[in-house]
């Protein structure tokens, strides 16, 4: 099995985990503020990485410039992005958040094309458009319920987070290739914990430990391990081998796992519009990622 095929699989698995993270965040966001939740999530993720870090450390070490790059990328992707994501879900339902998050592939293509990092092919544009249309069909009604005033703040925060993710995806590829995705991910997360720890300590003077219910603790542990260390390692590994716009296109799959968990955990009903929308999403991802073109033996 080629590395490219494995990279596509890693990107898909990461996206499905991201959908589960939306549901888990909605579970716990009422019990912890957005900044603290980011800290707890990545502190757990860094703990998962610790046993492997010594073996991954570069023999020649990191230069000051490289260390600054890793730290800056870490702050962008592991502080600003999840903070905006968590804060947004205080104002909007998970369905509306999924629609906002689905703008990441579109923003990534725009950023990559604007800075000359990647060419926006017809297949990628068409695939992103079809997948985005599928998400709107699947979640359009649920995404429109609620108060418009709160939604304005929530939508702005989610779009800010999507912009951070798109920027990271385009510009971090070089450092990921040079030092390996897991090492860069672990170091980036450690940088985010180092920045967030004093901020949370100043705002929570009584204790750094969260006061969570059993469900809240389970959600945080899931966010740090499966939807933290594992999810981001898969995403970074895929980003090392695939173009940024192809890697992030798989994020359109996150409503699939969100829907499955909604049915299994929350007892939500599967509607015809959900099925049609998710079929469009899957079709758009297959077209935009070039998987169908490769199976036919034609250029992507």
Secondary structure, DSSP 8 states (H G I E B T S, - for coil): --HHHHHHHHHHHHHHHHHHHHHHHHHHTTTS-HHHHHHHHHHHHHHHHHHHHHHHS-TT---HHHHHHHHHHHHIIIIIHHHHHHHHTTTS-HHHHHHHHTTHHHHHHHHHHHTTSS---HHHHHHHHHHHHHHHHHHHHHHH-S-HHHHHHHHHHHHHHHHHHHHHHHHSHHHHHHH-HHHHHHHHHHHHHHHHHHHHHHH--S-SS----HHHHHHHHHHHIIIIIIHHHHHHHHHHHS-HHHHHHGGGGHHHHHHHHHHHTT-----HHHHHHHHHHHHHHHHHHTHHHHHHT---
